[in-house]
Amino acid sequence: MRKSRRKAREFALKAIYEWKLSGNDVASIAQHLRDEEGYATIDDKYFLILLNGATQQAVALEEALAPYLDRTLDALSPIESAVLLLGAYEALHCPDVPYRVVINEAVELAKSYGGTDGHKYVNGVLDKLLPAVRPNESRSR
């Protein structure tokens, strides 16, 4: 299950990135990603939860992230912006995903797809967001 969720996050990142850049319909983005190599190995249900959640809740997620950003989300690279939306969505709406997993998965995505030090920025932002949205879990870190 872990690998299929990790791949679901990777595909969700690709979809959110495309959505941010193109403004295309989320359903059509999801549909064309289903044809990509490796899609059959992912948790399709989790992919759709992440994609639909992050895009439908984008404004609320940006508001939740804003106090921890040194610029607007749109001023970040599209990858870092998409990773933060994804991480914020998991932090706020997926309580079954542990605190550390949310941060680790986002950092790994930023390392794989983002700029040289983008993962450090993502780590710093999420490390401030998570204690605010999950105070009980973060204290027991």
FIKOLZA-1660 file (N, C-alpha, C; in steps of 0.1 Angstrom, whole numbers, plus 5000, padded with zeros to 4 digits):
% residues 141
   i   px   py   pz ch aa at
   1 5008 4988 5000  A  M  N
   1 5000 5000 5000  A  M CA
   1 5009 5013 5000  A  M  C
   2 5020 5012 5007  A  R  N
   2 5028 5024 5008  A  R CA
   2 5033 5029 4995  A  R  C
   3 5038 5019 4987  A  K  N
   3 5043 5023 4973  A  K CA
   3 5032 5029 4965  A  K  C
   4 5020 5023 4965  A  S  N
   4 5010 5027 4957  A  S CA
   4 5005 5041 4961  A  S  C
   5 5005 5044 4974  A  R  N
   5 5002 5058 4978  A  R CA
   5 5013 5068 4974  A  R  C
   6 5025 5064 4975  A  R  N
   6 5036 5072 4971  A  R CA
   6 5035 5076 4956  A  R  C
   7 5032 5066 4948  A  K  N
   7 5030 5068 4933  A  K CA
   7 5017 5077 4931  A  K  C
   8 5007 5075 4939  A  A  N
   8 4995 5083 4938  A  A CA
   8 4998 5097 4941  A  A  C
   9 5007 5100 4950  A  R  N
   9 5011 5114 4953  A  R CA
   9 5019 5120 4941  A  R  C
  10 5027 5111 4935  A  E  N
  10 5035 5116 4924  A  E CA
  10 5026 5119 4912  A  E  C
  11 5016 5111 4909  A  F  N
  11 5007 5114 4898  A  F CA
  11 4998 5126 4902  A  F  C
  12 4994 5127 4915  A  A  N
  12 4986 5139 4919  A  A CA
  12 4994 5152 4917  A  A  C
  13 5007 5151 4920  A  L  N
  13 5016 5163 4918  A  L CA
  13 5016 5167 4904  A  L  C
  14 5018 5157 4895  A  K  N
  14 5018 5160 4880  A  K CA
  14 5005 5166 4876  A  K  C
  15 4994 5161 4881  A  A  N
  15 4981 5166 4877  A  A CA
  15 4979 5181 4883  A  A  C
  16 4983 5183 4895  A  I  N
  16 4981 5196 4901  A  I CA
  16 4990 5206 4894  A  I  C
  17 5002 5202 4891  A  Y  N
  17 5011 5211 4883  A  Y CA
  17 5005 5214 4870  A  Y  C
  18 4999 5205 4863  A  E  N
  18 4993 5207 4850  A  E CA
  18 4981 5217 4851  A  E  C
  19 4973 5214 4862  A  W  N
  19 4961 5222 4864  A  W CA
  19 4965 5237 4867  A  W  C
  20 4976 5239 4875  A  K  N
  20 4980 5252 4878  A  K CA
  20 4985 5259 4866  A  K  C
  21 4992 5252 4857  A  L  N
  21 4998 5259 4845  A  L CA
  21 4988 5260 4834  A  L  C
  22 4980 5251 4832  A  S  N
  22 4971 5251 4820  A  S CA
  22 4957 5256 4823  A  S  C
  23 4952 5254 4835  A  G  N
  23 4939 5257 4839  A  G CA
  23 4929 5247 4833  A  G  C
  24 4934 5236 4828  A  N  N
  24 4925 5225 4822  A  N CA
  24 4916 5219 4833  A  N  C
  25 4906 5213 4828  A  D  N
  25 4896 5206 4837  A  D CA
  25 4903 5195 4844  A  D  C
  26 4901 5194 4857  A  V  N
  26 4908 5183 4865  A  V CA
  26 4904 5169 4860  A  V  C
  27 4892 5167 4857  A  A  N
  27 4888 5154 4852  A  A CA
  27 4895 5150 4839  A  A  C
  28 4897 5159 4830  A  S  N
  28 4904 5155 4818  A  S CA
  28 4919 5153 4820  A  S  C
  29 4924 5161 4830  A  I  N
  29 4939 5159 4833  A  I CA
  29 4940 5144 4839  A  I  C
  30 4931 5141 4848  A  A  N
  30 4932 5128 4855  A  A CA
  30 4930 5117 4844  A  A  C
  31 4921 5119 4835  A  Q  N
  31 4919 5109 4825  A  Q CA
  31 4931 5106 4816  A  Q  C
  32 4938 5117 4812  A  H  N
  32 4950 5115 4803  A  H CA
  32 4962 5109 4811  A  H  C
  33 4962 5112 4824  A  L  N
  33 4973 5106 4832  A  L CA
  33 4971 5091 4834  A  L  C
  34 4959 5086 4833  A  R  N
  34 4956 5072 4834  A  R CA
  34 4963 5064 4823  A  R  C
  35 4967 5071 4812  A  D  N
  35 4974 5064 4801  A  D CA
  35 4989 5064 4803  A  D  C
  36 4994 5071 4813  A  E  N
  36 5009 5071 4815  A  E CA
  36 5014 5058 4821  A  E  C
  37 5026 5055 4817  A  E  N
  37 5033 5043 4823  A  E CA
  37 5033 5044 4838  A  E  C
  38 5030 5033 4844  A  G  N
  38 5031 5032 4859  A  G CA
  38 5018 5035 4866  A  G  C
  39 5008 5040 4859  A  Y  N
  39 4995 5044 4865  A  Y CA
  39 4989 5032 4872  A  Y  C
  40 4990 5021 4865  A  A  N
  40 4983 5009 4870  A  A CA
  40 4988 5004 4884  A  A  C
  41 5000 5009 4888  A  T  N
  41 5005 5005 4901  A  T CA
  41 5001 5014 4912  A  T  C
  42 4994 5025 4909  A  I  N
  42 4990 5035 4920  A  I CA
  42 4977 5032 4927  A  I  C
  43 4975 5038 4938  A  D  N
  43 4962 5037 4945  A  D CA
  43 4953 5048 4938  A  D  C
  44 4945 5044 4929  A  D  N
  44 4937 5053 4921  A  D CA
  44 4927 5061 4929  A  D  C
  45 4921 5055 4939  A  K  N
  45 4912 5062 4948  A  K CA
  45 4919 5073 4955  A  K  C
  46 4931 5070 4961  A  Y  N
  46 4939 5080 4968  A  Y CA
  46 4943 5092 4959  A  Y  C
  47 4947 5088 4947  A  F  N
  47 4951 5098 4937  A  F CA
  47 4940 5108 4935  A  F  C
  48 4928 5103 4933  A  L  N
  48 4916 5111 4930  A  L CA
  48 4912 5120 4942  A  L  C
  49 4914 5114 4954  A  I  N
  49 4911 5122 4967  A  I CA
  49 4921 5133 4967  A  I  C
  50 4934 5131 4965  A  L  N
  50 4944 5141 4966  A  L CA
  50 4942 5152 4955  A  L  C
  51 4940 5147 4943  A  L  N
  51 4938 5157 4932  A  L CA
  51 4926 5165 4933  A  L  C
  52 4914 5159 4935  A  N  N
  52 4902 5167 4937  A  N CA
  52 4902 5175 4949  A  N  C
  53 4908 5170 4960  A  G  N
  53 4908 5178 4973  A  G CA
  53 4917 5190 4971  A  G  C
  54 4929 5188 4966  A  A  N
  54 4939 5199 4965  A  A CA
  54 4934 5210 4955  A  A  C
  55 4927 5206 4945  A  T  N
  55 4923 5216 4935  A  T CA
  55 4910 5223 4940  A  T  C
  56 4901 5215 4945  A  Q  N
  56 4888 5221 4950  A  Q CA
  56 4890 5230 4962  A  Q  C
  57 4900 5226 4970  A  Q  N
  57 4903 5234 4983  A  Q CA
  57 4914 5243 4981  A  Q  C
  58 4919 5246 4969  A  A  N
  58 4931 5254 4967  A  A CA
  58 4931 5267 4974  A  A  C
  59 4920 5274 4974  A  V  N
  59 4919 5288 4980  A  V CA
  59 4921 5286 4995  A  V  C
  60 4914 5277 5001  A  A  N
  60 4915 5275 5016  A  A CA
  60 4929 5270 5020  A  A  C
  61 4935 5261 5011  A  L  N
  61 4948 5256 5014  A  L CA
  61 4959 5268 5013  A  L  C
  62 4957 5276 5003  A  E  N
  62 4966 5288 5002  A  E CA
  62 4965 5297 5014  A  E  C
  63 4953 5299 5019  A  E  N
  63 4951 5307 5031  A  E CA
  63 4958 5300 5043  A  E  C
  64 4957 5287 5044  A  A  N
  64 4963 5280 5055  A  A CA
  64 4978 5281 5055  A  A  C
  65 4984 5281 5042  A  L  N
  65 4998 5281 5040  A  L CA
  65 5004 5295 5042  A  L  C
  66 4996 5305 5039  A  A  N
  66 5000 5319 5037  A  A CA
  66 5009 5324 5049  A  A  C
  67 5005 5322 5062  A  P  N
  67 5013 5327 5073  A  P CA
  67 5027 5321 5073  A  P  C
  68 5030 5310 5066  A  Y  N
  68 5043 5304 5067  A  Y CA
  68 5051 5306 5054  A  Y  C
  69 5046 5313 5045  A  L  N
  69 5053 5316 5032  A  L CA
  69 5059 5330 5033  A  L  C
  70 5070 5332 5026  A  D  N
  70 5076 5345 5025  A  D CA
  70 5072 5353 5013  A  D  C
  71 5064 5347 5005  A  R  N
  71 5058 5353 4993  A  R CA
  71 5045 5345 4989  A  R  C
  72 5038 5349 4979  A  T  N
  72 5026 5342 4976  A  T CA
  72 5029 5329 4970  A  T  C
  73 5019 5320 4970  A  L  N
  73 5021 5307 4965  A  L CA
  73 5024 5308 4950  A  L  C
  74 5017 5317 4943  A  D  N
  74 5019 5319 4929  A  D CA
  74 5033 5324 4925  A  D  C
  75 5040 5330 4935  A  A  N
  75 5054 5335 4932  A  A CA
  75 5064 5324 4934  A  A  C
  76 5060 5312 4939  A  L  N
  76 5069 5301 4940  A  L CA
  76 5070 5294 4926  A  L  C
  77 5079 5285 4925  A  S  N
  77 5079 5277 4913  A  S CA
  77 5067 5268 4912  A  S  C
  78 5062 5265 4900  A  P  N
  78 5049 5258 4900  A  P CA
  78 5050 5244 4907  A  P  C
  79 5062 5238 4907  A  I  N
  79 5063 5225 4913  A  I CA
  79 5062 5227 4929  A  I  C
  80 5070 5236 4934  A  E  N
  80 5069 5239 4949  A  E CA
  80 5055 5242 4953  A  E  C
  81 5049 5251 4945  A  S  N
  81 5035 5255 4948  A  S CA
  81 5026 5242 4948  A  S  C
  82 5027 5234 4938  A  A  N
  82 5019 5222 4937  A  A CA
  82 5022 5212 4949  A  A  C
  83 5035 5211 4952  A  V  N
  83 5038 5202 4964  A  V CA
  83 5032 5207 4977  A  V  C
  84 5033 5220 4979  A  L  N
  84 5027 5226 4991  A  L CA
  84 5012 5224 4991  A  L  C
  85 5005 5226 4980  A  L  N
  85 4991 5224 4980  A  L CA
  85 4988 5209 4984  A  L  C
  86 4995 5200 4978  A  L  N
  86 4994 5186 4981  A  L CA
  86 4996 5183 4995  A  L  C
  87 5008 5188 5001  A  G  N
  87 5011 5185 5015  A  G CA
  87 5001 5191 5024  A  G  C
  88 4997 5203 5021  A  A  N
  88 4987 5210 5030  A  A CA
  88 4974 5202 5030  A  A  C
  89 4970 5198 5018  A  Y  N
  89 4957 5190 5017  A  Y CA
  89 4959 5177 5026  A  Y  C
  90 4970 5170 5025  A  E  N
  90 4971 5158 5033  A  E CA
  90 4972 5162 5048  A  E  C
  91 4978 5172 5051  A  A  N
  91 4979 5177 5065  A  A CA
  91 4966 5180 5071  A  A  C
  92 4958 5187 5063  A  L  N
  92 4945 5191 5069  A  L CA
  92 4933 5181 5067  A  L  C
  93 4934 5172 5057  A  H  N
  93 4922 5164 5054  A  H CA
  93 4925 5149 5054  A  H  C
  94 4937 5145 5057  A  C  N
  94 4940 5131 5057  A  C CA
  94 4947 5127 5070  A  C  C
  95 4939 5127 5081  A  P  N
  95 4944 5124 5094  A  P CA
  95 4951 5110 5096  A  P  C
  96 4947 5101 5087  A  D  N
  96 4953 5088 5087  A  D CA
  96 4968 5088 5083  A  D  C
  97 4972 5098 5076  A  V  N
  97 4986 5100 5072  A  V CA
  97 4994 5107 5083  A  V  C
  98 5003 5100 5089  A  P  N
  98 5011 5106 5100  A  P CA
  98 5018 5119 5096  A  P  C
  99 5020 5127 5106  A  Y  N
  99 5027 5140 5105  A  Y CA
  99 5040 5139 5097  A  Y  C
 100 5048 5130 5101  A  R  N
 100 5062 5128 5095  A  R CA
 100 5060 5124 5080  A  R  C
 101 5051 5115 5078  A  V  N
 101 5049 5110 5064  A  V CA
 101 5045 5122 5055  A  V  C
 102 5036 5130 5059  A  V  N
 102 5032 5142 5051  A  V CA
 102 5044 5150 5047  A  V  C
 103 5053 5153 5057  A  I  N
 103 5064 5161 5054  A  I CA
 103 5074 5153 5045  A  I  C
 104 5077 5141 5049  A  N  N
 104 5087 5133 5041  A  N CA
 104 5083 5131 5027  A  N  C
 105 5070 5128 5025  A  E  N
 105 5066 5126 5011  A  E CA
 105 5066 5139 5003  A  E  C
 106 5063 5150 5009  A  A  N
 106 5063 5163 5002  A  A CA
 106 5078 5167 4999  A  A  C
 107 5087 5164 5008  A  V  N
 107 5101 5167 5006  A  V CA
 107 5107 5159 4995  A  V  C
 108 5103 5146 4995  A  E  N
 108 5108 5137 4984  A  E CA
 108 5103 5141 4970  A  E  C
 109 5090 5145 4970  A  L  N
 109 5085 5150 4957  A  L CA
 109 5092 5163 4952  A  L  C
 110 5095 5172 4962  A  A  N
 110 5102 5184 4958  A  A CA
 110 5116 5181 4954  A  A  C
 111 5123 5171 4960  A  K  N
 111 5136 5167 4956  A  K CA
 111 5136 5162 4942  A  K  C
 112 5126 5153 4939  A  S  N
 112 5126 5147 4926  A  S CA
 112 5122 5156 4915  A  S  C
 113 5113 5165 4917  A  Y  N
 113 5107 5173 4907  A  Y CA
 113 5110 5188 4907  A  Y  C
 114 5114 5193 4919  A  G  N
 114 5116 5207 4921  A  G CA
 114 5130 5212 4918  A  G  C
 115 5132 5225 4921  A  G  N
 115 5146 5231 4920  A  G CA
 115 5155 5226 4930  A  G  C
 116 5168 5230 4929  A  T  N
 116 5179 5226 4938  A  T CA
 116 5175 5226 4953  A  T  C
 117 5171 5237 4958  A  D  N
 117 5168 5238 4972  A  D CA
 117 5153 5239 4975  A  D  C
 118 5145 5236 4966  A  G  N
 118 5131 5237 4968  A  G CA
 118 5126 5228 4979  A  G  C
 119 5132 5216 4981  A  H  N
 119 5128 5207 4991  A  H CA
 119 5130 5213 5005  A  H  C
 120 5140 5222 5007  A  K  N
 120 5143 5228 5020  A  K CA
 120 5131 5238 5023  A  K  C
 121 5127 5245 5013  A  Y  N
 121 5116 5255 5015  A  Y CA
 121 5103 5248 5018  A  Y  C
 122 5100 5237 5011  A  V  N
 122 5088 5229 5013  A  V CA
 122 5089 5223 5028  A  V  C
 123 5100 5218 5031  A  N  N
 123 5102 5213 5045  A  N CA
 123 5099 5223 5055  A  N  C
 124 5105 5235 5054  A  G  N
 124 5103 5246 5063  A  G CA
 124 5089 5250 5065  A  G  C
 125 5082 5252 5054  A  V  N
 125 5068 5256 5054  A  V CA
 125 5059 5246 5061  A  V  C
 126 5060 5233 5056  A  L  N
 126 5052 5223 5062  A  L CA
 126 5055 5220 5077  A  L  C
 127 5068 5222 5080  A  D  N
 127 5072 5220 5094  A  D CA
 127 5066 5230 5103  A  D  C
 128 5062 5242 5098  A  K  N
 128 5055 5252 5106  A  K CA
 128 5039 5250 5105  A  K  C
 129 5034 5245 5093  A  L  N
 129 5020 5243 5092  A  L CA
 129 5015 5232 5100  A  L  C
 130 5022 5221 5100  A  L  N
 130 5017 5209 5107  A  L CA
 130 5014 5210 5122  A  L  C
 131 5023 5217 5130  A  P  N
 131 5020 5219 5144  A  P CA
 131 5008 5227 5146  A  P  C
 132 5005 5236 5137  A  A  N
 132 4993 5245 5138  A  A CA
 132 4980 5237 5135  A  A  C
 133 4981 5228 5126  A  V  N
 133 4969 5221 5122  A  V CA
 133 4967 5207 5129  A  V  C
 134 4978 5202 5134  A  R  N
 134 4978 5190 5141  A  R CA
 134 4985 5191 5155  A  R  C
 135 4981 5200 5163  A  P  N
 135 4989 5202 5176  A  P CA
 135 4991 5190 5184  A  P  C
 136 4981 5181 5185  A  N  N
 136 4983 5169 5194  A  N CA
 136 4993 5160 5188  A  N  C
 137 4992 5158 5175  A  E  N
 137 5001 5148 5169  A  E CA
 137 5016 5154 5168  A  E  C
 138 5017 5167 5166  A  S  N
 138 5031 5172 5164  A  S CA
 138 5038 5173 5178  A  S  C
 139 5031 5174 5189  A  R  N
 139 5037 5174 5202  A  R CA
 139 5043 5161 5205  A  R  C
 140 5037 5150 5200  A  S  N
 140 5042 5137 5203  A  S CA
 140 5053 5132 5193  A  S  C
 141 5058 5141 5184  A  R  N
 141 5068 5138 5174  A  R CA
 141 5080 5131 5180  A  R  C
% end
